[in-house]
Amino acid sequence: MIDFKIHDSVLDLPDTWNTLVTHDIFLQTPFLNALEVSCPKNIKTHYISIFDNQKQVGLAVVQRVKIYIDDVFRNPTDNALKRFIKTVIAQVVKGNALIVGNLMHTGQHGLFFDQNYISQTNFLTTVFNAINTLALTIKKEDGKTIRIIGFKDYFTTDSIHLNTSLFTKNQLYKVQVQPSMVLSLKQEWSSIDDYVISLKKKYRSRYRTALKKANTIVKKELDLDAIVSESEQLFSLYKYVSDNAKVNSFVLDQQHFFNLKKHLDQDFKVFGYYLDGKLIGFYTLIINNSDLETYFLGYNPKYQHKHQLYLNMLYDMLAFGIDNNLKQVVYARTALEIKSSVGAKPEVMYIYMKHTNTVFINPVLRYIVKTLNPVKKWEQRHPFK
């Protein structure tokens, strides 16, 4: 008999949770614990355990997101007309949403099942049942109606697309979103020098120019104590980059990086860029088994162009991956063209989602999503010989 249980805290998860999912750090309790104690104020995480005759055979991470207009559109450069249009759209999508996955990171980090014990169809059907139960509980306890339900970030090759009919039955649309930029690290690269040799002349020159512009920058890894002492500056630098993004749905907790370091230890890295002793930029990395996942970053715009901070960060992330014998660097979304210039390639991704007002709003939801997060045309670079 297949059934499920909804947990509201990592502390309530069954002992079998971590033994079931060993391939993805974003689904394991150290990361989930760090996220729980330093989640954005508008996000609450719920956890679903799925059992077959009391044996755990699957799991899901579901984030309840309270969508506020001020969080969604923080770009101060938008003109009055753009902000008006976005505000009208936001009136439609604002409210409570249930998102299967991690809204704070690109990728499918919300579902896992053991196909030896349960089929994907039965697993997803149970997940839908759990989501419906959770929505009813929220309505009963908080008086809030869930407006949007979404499953996020699936590559074209993900087996979930074999169950498109199940999503259609539940009135969810399949929508293409911005791709994830992924750079596969070649086995013959034993150092960053090998990577540079593999580049075309134009991109080798670009790499050397970027390094030269950053030659006055002191780069160093921040331990837990340094993260504490630099917490305000880290948050300020992050906030600048976040506020200038096109669309947002949250603001990080100021202690987010501290808690990730505390719970993930050496699997979470923070690297700072210093000029004359002042922190002017930083980036973060998460080691996810053989993958290097790029996480949040920030920089002072005053120094960004002069020292090519962002491009140097992309190269330094790549160098870390090579030095630590990892298989690929997941650069995630945004800045697609510059990421392709260092060698990353786009991996197409899809989401499934619906508005619970299935009569009036759900039929136009896919167009709203495309307006908020359009798949942009951009020129892919090909830097390798």
PyMOL commands that set and color helices and strands:
alter all, ss='L'
color gray80, all
select helices_A, chain A and resi 10-12+16-20+25-27+29-37+69-72+80-93+120-142+159-169+192-197+201-213+224-229+231-243+256-267+301-307+309-323+336-341+362-372
alter helices_A, ss='H'
color red, helices_A
select strands_A, chain A and resi 2-7+43-52+55-67+95-100+111-113+146-155+173-184+218-221+268-275+278-288+291-299+328-332+345-355
alter strands_A, ss='S'
color yellow, strands_A
deselect
rebuild
show_as cartoon
